[in-house]
Amino acid sequence: MHSISIKFSVSTFTLLLSAVAGFCAQSAARSALSSAPLGLQRLDTQSHAGQPAGLAAAKVTLDDLSSAGVAGATKGRKDNADYLALEAGREYSRPLRGNAREVTFASFQVYGSHTTVIEIGGARLGLSAGPIAGSLQLMFDDSANGTLQWKSLHVHVATAEYGGKNFAALPVLTVLLDPAAGHWTLFSGSRLLADHLPLIAAKRDNRQFTVKAGTEGAWLTGLVLADENPLYEDDNFNGIDDAFEKQKRGTILPALATIPERQLLAKEWKDSQRGKSPPAVYVIRPMPDRAVASSPPKK
């Protein structure tokens, strides 16, 4: 991945996750953690007021993070969380659900080093050095024809040591793939981060989730594949919470709504989420390496 210079502005939507603050979901104050894999609302087996309807087990695949048959991969456990460790340059792939024309969802959590790349059936994300010292920025490939064109998503994640490796622990990300329409949508936690991004045309039929580890390797700490949106009820598969659509318009958009109509509604939802934070995503995840206190000098 080529290093890209981006002008940083505090007015730009930016998530700066420090090595400590990024793990508040594991603090003592968060004793009531969600039972859902990766904190995904519709996979929570516990009943909560206002919670969206759950997904049927037959519509979801929970990856077991198996290292069997994967060169350069080792399964480990840290702070009560499983992870799959990949050596630098190694890849881990799993097939997506559904066929090449169907909308599908992939939710995942990656601890990546510089140049780590994540591909999901024509969508491409990557980690690159950014304008904030001690952090990596999340990028996406804005190319539809396959010519690499990295652009910033304005998400900056502080790096820390995990198992002696320097990683940025990304938030839980969810990708909605719409191969028939040729675009994809990205959530950070339960927040709509970006919508109607172009799929790489030559990779639309490549129904694979793939992590390629960067310069110091990568950890995959969770992968959930689903036939429906695991965060919100989304009957028209446009990546927008049906409850918001009904509140805003009285009904959900037709499945054949135009792209400008969808983009306008997505913008309105993102604006709404800036004013009122969406539901938090709580997940148990590996913490940074702890410094070992040295013994006091002998007198």
C-alpha positions in Angstrom: 0.0 0.0 0.0 1.3 3.4 -0.9 1.6 6.1 1.8 -0.9 8.9 1.1 -0.7 12.4 2.5 -4.1 13.6 3.8 -4.8 17.1 5.2 -6.2 16.6 8.7 -9.0 18.8 10.0 -10.7 18.5 13.3 -13.9 19.5 11.6 -13.7 16.3 9.5 -15.6 13.3 10.9 -12.7 11.5 12.6 -12.6 8.6 15.1 -9.4 8.8 17.1 -9.3 5.7 19.3 -6.5 5.6 21.9 -5.0 2.4 23.1 -6.8 2.8 26.4 -10.1 4.6 25.6 -10.7 2.2 22.7 -11.3 -0.6 25.2 -13.8 1.1 27.5 -16.2 -1.7 26.7 -14.0 -4.0 28.9 -13.8 -1.7 31.9 -15.4 -2.5 35.2 -18.2 0.0 34.4 -19.2 -2.3 31.5 -20.0 -5.3 33.5 -23.2 -6.0 31.6 -21.6 -6.9 28.3 -23.8 -8.0 25.4 -23.9 -11.7 24.8 -23.9 -11.1 21.0 -20.9 -12.1 18.9 -19.0 -8.9 18.1 -21.7 -7.0 20.0 -24.1 -7.2 17.0 -27.5 -6.3 18.1 -29.5 -8.8 16.1 -27.4 -11.7 17.3 -28.0 -10.9 21.0 -29.7 -13.9 22.7 -30.8 -11.7 25.6 -34.0 -9.6 25.3 -33.7 -5.8 25.7 -36.2 -3.1 25.4 -36.2 -1.5 21.9 -33.9 -4.2 20.5 -34.4 -5.1 16.9 -35.8 -8.6 15.9 -33.1 -11.2 16.1 -31.7 -13.1 13.1 -32.4 -16.8 12.6 -29.4 -19.0 13.3 -29.7 -20.4 9.7 -28.9 -16.9 8.3 -25.7 -16.5 10.2 -22.2 -18.1 10.1 -19.8 -17.5 13.1 -16.3 -18.2 12.0 -14.3 -20.4 14.4 -11.0 -18.7 13.6 -9.4 -22.0 12.8 -5.7 -22.0 11.9 -6.0 -25.5 10.3 -4.5 -25.5 6.8 -3.7 -21.8 6.9 0.1 -21.2 6.4 1.6 -18.7 8.8 -1.5 -18.7 11.1 -1.7 -19.5 14.8 -4.8 -19.5 17.0 -4.4 -17.9 20.4 -6.3 -16.5 23.4 -5.7 -13.3 25.3 -7.9 -11.6 27.9 -10.6 -14.2 27.5 -10.8 -13.5 23.7 -9.8 -15.8 20.9 -7.8 -14.5 18.0 -6.1 -15.8 14.8 -2.6 -14.5 14.4 -1.2 -14.1 10.9 2.4 -13.6 10.1 3.4 -10.7 7.9 2.2 -11.1 4.3 0.0 -14.2 5.1 -3.7 -14.5 4.2 -6.8 -15.9 5.8 -9.9 -16.4 3.6 -13.4 -17.6 4.2 -16.3 -17.8 1.7 -19.1 -15.3 2.0 -22.8 -16.4 2.2 -25.2 -16.3 -0.7 -24.6 -16.1 -4.4 -22.9 -13.5 -6.6 -26.1 -11.4 -7.1 -27.4 -11.4 -3.5 -26.8 -8.7 -0.8 -24.7 -10.1 2.0 -23.1 -8.8 5.2 -19.7 -9.4 6.8 -18.9 -8.1 10.3 -15.3 -8.4 11.6 -12.7 -7.2 14.0 -9.1 -6.9 12.9 -5.9 -5.9 14.7 -3.7 -4.7 11.8 -0.3 -3.4 11.2 0.8 -1.0 8.5 -0.3 -2.2 5.0 -2.8 -4.8 6.3 -5.5 -5.2 3.6 -9.1 -6.6 4.0 -11.1 -7.7 1.0 -14.8 -8.6 1.0 -16.1 -9.6 -2.4 -15.1 -6.5 -4.3 -14.8 -4.1 -1.4 -11.3 -3.3 -0.2 -10.1 -1.7 3.1 -6.5 -1.1 4.2 -4.4 0.4 7.0 -1.9 3.1 6.2 0.2 5.7 8.0 -1.7 8.8 8.6 -1.3 12.4 9.8 -1.6 11.6 13.5 1.6 10.3 15.0 1.3 6.9 16.7 -1.7 5.8 14.7 -2.8 4.2 11.5 -5.7 5.4 9.3 -8.4 3.2 7.7 -8.5 3.5 3.9 -10.8 2.2 1.2 -10.2 1.5 -2.5 -12.3 3.9 -4.5 -11.6 2.2 -7.8 -14.4 0.4 -9.7 -12.1 -0.7 -12.6 -9.4 -2.3 -10.4 -6.8 0.5 -10.6 -5.8 0.9 -6.9 -7.1 4.3 -5.6 -6.8 4.5 -1.8 -8.8 7.2 0.0 -9.1 7.9 3.6 -12.2 7.1 5.7 -11.0 9.6 8.3 -10.8 6.9 11.0 -7.6 7.0 12.9 -6.7 4.3 15.4 -3.9 4.5 17.9 -1.3 1.7 17.8 -0.2 -0.4 20.7 1.7 -3.6 21.3 -0.2 -6.9 21.2 1.9 -10.0 21.6 4.9 -7.8 20.9 3.5 -6.6 17.6 2.6 -3.0 16.8 -1.1 -3.1 15.8 -4.1 -0.7 15.4 -7.1 -2.4 17.0 -9.9 -1.5 14.6 -13.5 -1.1 15.8 -16.0 -3.8 14.8 -16.7 -3.1 11.1 -19.7 -4.3 9.1 -19.7 -4.3 5.3 -22.9 -4.6 3.3 -22.2 -5.8 -0.3 -24.8 -5.1 -3.0 -23.2 -6.8 -6.1 -26.2 -6.2 -8.3 -26.1 -2.5 -7.7 -22.3 -2.4 -7.8 -21.7 -0.7 -4.4 -21.0 -1.3 -0.7 -21.7 0.3 2.6 -19.6 0.4 5.8 -20.5 0.6 9.4 -18.1 1.3 12.3 -19.8 -0.3 15.3 -23.4 0.6 14.7 -22.7 3.9 13.0 -23.1 4.3 9.3 -19.6 5.4 8.2 -19.7 5.4 4.4 -22.3 4.4 1.8 -22.5 3.7 -1.9 -18.8 3.0 -2.3 -17.9 1.4 -5.7 -17.3 -2.3 -5.8 -14.3 -3.4 -7.9 -16.0 -4.8 -10.9 -13.6 -7.7 -11.6 -14.0 -8.9 -8.0 -17.8 -8.8 -7.6 -18.1 -12.6 -8.1 -15.2 -13.3 -5.7 -17.3 -14.3 -2.7 -14.5 -14.3 -0.2 -13.6 -12.5 3.0 -9.8 -12.2 3.1 -7.3 -10.6 5.5 -3.8 -10.1 4.2 -1.5 -9.2 7.1 0.7 -6.1 6.9 4.4 -5.5 7.8 4.1 -6.9 11.4 1.2 -9.3 10.8 -2.4 -9.1 11.9 -4.9 -10.6 14.3 -8.5 -11.5 13.3 -10.5 -11.5 16.5 -14.0 -12.2 15.1 -15.8 -12.8 11.9 -19.6 -13.0 11.4 -21.2 -13.6 8.0 -25.0 -13.0 7.6 -27.8 -12.9 5.0 -29.4 -9.9 6.7 -28.2 -6.7 8.4 -26.9 -7.9 11.8 -27.2 -4.4 13.3 -30.6 -3.1 12.3 -33.9 -4.3 10.8 -33.3 -3.6 7.2 -36.0 -5.2 5.0 -35.1 -3.3 1.9 -31.3 -4.1 2.2 -30.2 -0.5 1.8 -28.1 -0.4 5.0 -30.4 2.0 6.8 -32.3 1.2 9.9 -36.0 0.7 8.9 -37.1 2.4 12.1 -35.4 5.6 11.0 -36.9 5.3 7.5 -40.4 5.0 8.9 -39.8 7.9 11.3 -38.5 10.1 8.5 -40.7 9.0 5.6 -43.6 7.1 7.1 -42.4 3.9 5.2 -39.2 2.3 4.0 -37.8 3.1 0.6 -38.8 0.7 -2.3 -36.2 -1.9 -3.1 -35.9 -0.3 -6.6 -35.4 3.3 -5.3 -32.9 5.4 -7.3 -29.3 5.8 -6.1 -29.8 9.6 -5.4 -32.9 8.7 -3.2 -30.8 6.2 -1.2 -27.9 8.6 -0.9 -30.1 11.4 0.4 -31.6 9.1 3.0 -28.2 7.8 4.0 -27.0 11.4 4.5 -30.0 12.2 6.6 -29.3 9.2 8.8 -25.6 10.0 9.2 -26.6 13.5 10.2 -29.0 12.1 12.7 -26.4 9.8 14.2 -24.1 12.7 14.8 -26.7 14.4 16.9 -27.8 11.2 18.7 -25.2 8.5 19.2 -26.3 5.1 17.8 -26.4 2.0 20.2 -23.0 1.1 21.5 -21.3 -2.1 20.5 -19.8 -4.0 23.4 -17.4 -6.8 22.8 -14.7 -8.6 24.8 -11.4 -8.1 23.0 -7.6 -8.5 23.6 -6.0 -5.7 25.5 -2.6 -4.2 24.8 0.4 -5.9 26.4 0.9 -4.8 30.0 4.2 -3.4 31.1 5.8 -5.6 33.8 6.8 -3.6 36.8 10.4 -3.9 37.7 11.5 -4.9 41.1 12.7 -2.1 43.4 16.5 -2.0 43.7 18.0 -3.8 46.7 19.5 -1.8 49.5 
